[in-house]
């Protein structure tokens, strides 16, 4: 489905079948109702003089899978404790979050050239992974260039907040590690070198 107008949508969006919700805006819009449909949520709105972006203040529920940002228009999450179960993709747009629990701990954040993650809060939000142009980044804390606190810095992030990347162990990993004393060789997935920088 889609919307090319503006204003405030205060109703809840749910579904019993899979629905990929795609919104195309020509003006700014606020979604204050909850989103809990089965499927993805895509903001695919081109930037123009009247379009100041989309604000989502309602909670995004666990039925929703991936969040996808593309088209140039920013999306502002002013909600907290989102429960969507997929990953977060930011293409040529800006995603602004306002609390340390806006992004689910289980989501992996995928940033692409032209995309910006605005962590507009003080503190740390935990996520399960971080990718720059499909390259997996190291675990640890990530923040804007010059923040002076995080393990790594990157131009993909602005704002005062930090991301704490804590990968979720693959199923069965704990059991394999427990058998390491019996001589079993556990091969860990090699992580790519981070494309951000460590502060001096």
C-alpha positions in Angstrom: 0.0 0.0 0.0 1.0 3.6 -0.1 0.2 7.2 0.9 1.2 10.3 -1.1 -0.3 12.9 1.0 0.6 14.2 4.5 -0.8 14.9 7.9 -1.3 12.5 10.8 -2.3 8.9 10.7 -3.4 7.8 14.2 -4.9 4.4 13.5 -3.2 1.1 14.0 -2.0 -0.9 11.0 -2.3 -4.7 11.4 -2.8 -7.7 9.0 -3.4 -11.4 9.1 -1.5 -12.0 5.8 1.9 -10.7 4.7 1.7 -7.1 3.6 4.7 -5.0 2.6 3.8 -1.5 3.6 5.4 1.1 1.4 4.8 4.9 1.9 5.5 7.5 -0.8 5.2 11.0 0.5 5.0 14.4 -1.1 4.5 16.2 2.2 5.4 15.5 5.8 3.5 12.9 7.7 3.2 11.6 11.3 2.2 8.0 12.2 1.1 8.0 15.8 -0.7 4.7 15.7 1.0 1.3 16.2 2.4 -0.7 13.2 2.1 -4.4 13.6 1.4 -5.9 10.2 3.1 -9.0 8.9 5.8 -7.8 6.5 8.2 -5.0 5.8 7.8 -1.2 6.3 9.4 1.0 3.6 9.7 4.8 3.5 10.4 5.4 -0.3 9.8 9.1 -0.5 11.7 11.5 -2.7 13.0 14.7 -1.2 11.2 17.9 -2.2 10.5 21.4 -0.8 7.3 20.4 0.9 8.4 17.0 2.3 10.1 17.4 5.7 9.9 13.6 6.3 8.0 11.0 8.2 7.7 10.8 12.0 6.8 7.5 13.6 5.7 7.9 17.2 3.7 4.7 17.5 5.5 1.5 18.5 6.5 -0.9 15.7 5.4 -4.4 16.7 7.0 -7.9 16.5 5.0 -8.9 13.4 6.9 -6.3 11.3 10.1 -7.6 9.7 12.6 -5.3 8.0 12.6 -1.4 8.1 13.7 0.1 4.8 14.7 3.7 4.2 15.2 4.9 0.7 14.3 7.8 -1.6 16.0 10.7 0.2 13.3 11.7 2.7 14.2 11.4 6.5 12.3 9.2 8.9 12.2 10.1 12.6 11.5 7.5 15.2 10.3 9.3 18.3 8.9 6.1 19.7 10.7 3.7 22.0 10.9 -0.1 22.6 10.2 -1.1 19.1 9.9 -4.9 18.7 10.2 -5.5 14.9 12.1 -8.7 14.2 14.0 -7.9 11.1 16.9 -5.7 10.1 17.2 -1.9 9.5 18.3 -0.7 6.0 19.2 2.9 5.4 19.9 3.8 1.8 19.9 7.4 0.5 18.0 8.7 3.5 18.4 9.7 7.2 17.0 7.6 10.0 16.8 9.6 13.3 16.2 7.8 16.6 15.6 9.5 19.9 16.0 7.0 22.7 18.4 4.2 23.7 15.8 1.5 23.1 14.4 2.7 19.8 16.2 0.0 17.8 15.6 -3.6 18.9 18.6 -5.4 20.3 18.1 -8.1 17.7 18.2 -5.9 14.6 21.2 -5.6 12.3 21.7 -2.1 10.9 22.7 -1.9 7.2 24.1 1.5 6.1 24.7 2.3 2.5 26.5 5.2 0.8 24.3 8.3 1.0 22.5 7.0 4.2 22.8 8.6 7.6 21.9 7.3 11.1 21.2 10.2 13.4 21.4 9.0 17.0 19.7 12.0 18.6 20.0 11.0 22.2 22.5 10.6 25.0 23.6 7.1 25.8 23.9 3.8 24.0 21.5 1.7 21.9 22.3 -2.0 21.5 22.0 -3.7 18.1 23.0 -7.2 16.9 25.1 -6.1 13.9 26.4 -3.2 11.8 27.2 -3.2 8.1 28.6 -0.5 5.8 27.8 -1.2 2.1 27.3 -4.9 2.9 30.6 -5.2 4.8 30.2 -6.4 8.4 31.8 -4.2 11.0 33.4 -5.1 14.4 31.6 -5.5 17.6 31.9 -2.7 20.1 30.6 0.9 20.4 30.2 3.1 17.3 29.6 6.8 17.1 30.1 10.0 15.1 33.5 11.2 14.0 35.1 13.1 16.9 32.8 11.9 19.7 35.7 10.9 21.9 34.0 8.0 23.6 33.2 5.1 21.2 35.5 2.3 20.2 35.0 3.2 16.5 33.9 6.3 14.7 32.2 6.6 11.3 30.7 9.3 9.1 27.6 7.2 8.7 26.6 8.2 12.2 25.7 11.7 13.4 24.3 12.9 16.8 25.5 12.3 20.3 24.3 8.7 20.8 26.3 5.5 20.4 25.5 2.1 18.9 26.7 -0.9 20.9 27.2 -3.8 18.5 26.6 -7.1 20.3 26.3 -10.0 17.8 23.8 -12.7 18.7 25.6 -16.1 19.0 24.6 -18.6 16.3 22.4 -21.5 17.5 24.5 -24.3 19.0 27.6 -22.1 19.3 27.6 -22.4 23.1 27.4 -26.2 23.0 30.3 -26.4 20.5 32.4 -24.1 22.7 31.6 -26.3 25.7 33.1 -29.3 23.9 36.3 -27.4 23.0 38.2 -29.2 25.8 37.6 -32.5 24.0 39.7 -31.4 21.1 37.0 -30.2 18.7 38.0 -27.3 16.5 35.6 -24.5 16.5 36.0 -22.2 13.6 34.7 -18.7 14.2 33.5 -16.6 11.3 36.1 -14.1 10.3 34.9 -10.6 10.7 35.9 -7.9 8.1 38.1 -5.1 9.2 36.0 -2.1 10.3 35.5 0.7 7.8 35.3 3.2 10.6 38.3 4.5 12.5 39.5 4.0 16.1 39.9 7.3 17.9 43.4 8.2 18.9 
